[in-house]
Amino acid sequence: MTLLILVVDDEPDVETLFKQQFRRDLRDGRFTMEFALSGSEALALIEQATNVTLILILSDINMPGMSGLDLLPRARAARPDVPVIMITAYGDAETKRRAIESGAEALLTKPIDFIALRAEIETRIGRAA
């Protein structure tokens, strides 16, 4: 069983950052990560994720075109079983309220607390086992 985490962010360096933070897990095959640079690309990857177990979607909020808040209900409709955690540089109360009301599991602020994110991923791996 392949466990997949989808990371959606329009900044290409996010992929490098995540691969560095989770290099041991990725190398050991505990889970895989796919990266989308836009909401529409993320939706396509969600639809294609049929031979893997999608356990978590991490999405930036501020992206050109389809924002993370626009992506959120569409991702939840496509995969209601998969939690979505929003990521933003602007962790104000209104943004958090909108994300949670739209179905986000949580809101992380940049710079990302990778210790907290790792704990969340471990929880998802445990539930998928």
N, C-alpha and C positions, 0 to 999 in steps of 0.2 A: 504494500500500500504506500503510494507516494503522497505525502502531505505537501500542500502548496499554500504559500502566502503570496498574495498579490499586493504590490506596492505601486501606488499611483501618484506621480508627482511630475510636473512639467520641467523640473530641473534635472538635467542628465547626471549631475554629480551625486544625486541621491542614491543611485544604483551602486556606485563605488562605495559610498559610505556604508550602506547596508551590507554589502558583500564583505567589507572589512569587519564590521561588528559581529557578523554571524558566520565568519569564514570556517570555523571548526564545525559548526552544525551543518553547513552546506557541504563541506568536504566529507563529513561522516555520513551524509545522506539522511540526517534526521528529518529534514524537510527541504523543499526547494523554494526558490523565490522567482517570481516573474515580475517584470517591471513594465509599466505603461506610462507613457508621457502625456496622456490625455484621457479624459473621461470616455470618449468614444472607443479608444484603443482598449481601455479597461473593460468596457462592456463586451467587446469582441473576445477578449481573453476569458472572461467569465463564462461566456457561451461555449467556448472551446474546451473548458476545463471539465472534460467528461471522463477521462481515464485517470484522474487524480482526485484526491480528497481536498477540496478547497477549505481551509480551516480559518482563514482570516483575510480581510481586506483592509489595507491601510491606505488612506487617501488624504492628500493635501486638499485644503479647502480652496485656496486662491490659485486657480489655473485659468489660462485663457480658454475661450470657447465654453465648454461645459465645466462649471465649477464643481468642486467636491460636493457642495450642498445640492447641486443639480444631479450629480451622479448617484448620490446616496439613495434616494427612493427607487431609482431604476435598478441599482445593484441589489437592493433589498427585495424588490419584486422578482428579479431573476433568480436570486438565491436567498430566500428568507431564512435558511438554515445557517447562513454564514454571517458572523458578526463583522461589523464595519467600525473601525476606529478612525476618526478624523484627526488630521494633523494640521496645525496652523501656527503661524508666527504671531498671530493676534489672538491671545487667549482671553478675550474680554467676555463678560457674562452673557451678552447678547449672542455672540457667536456660539458659545457653549450651549445656550438654551436652544437655539435653532438647530444645532447638530443633534442634540439629544431628542428633541421633539420630532425630528425627521427620521429617527431610527438608529442613530449612532450608538454604539455600545459605550464609547468614551471619547474624550477629546484630549489629545496630547499637544503640548506646545513645543515649538522649536526654541532652542535646540532640544532634540529629543532625548528624554531620559531612557537610555537603552537598558538600564537595569530594570526599570518598570516595564518596558516593552518586552524584555526577555521573560519576565514573570508571566506576563499576559500570554505570550507564545507557549510557554510551558503548560499553562492551564489549557490552552486549546489542543495541544498535543495529547494531554491526558484525557481530554474528552473524546478525542478521535480514536483513541486506542481501544 
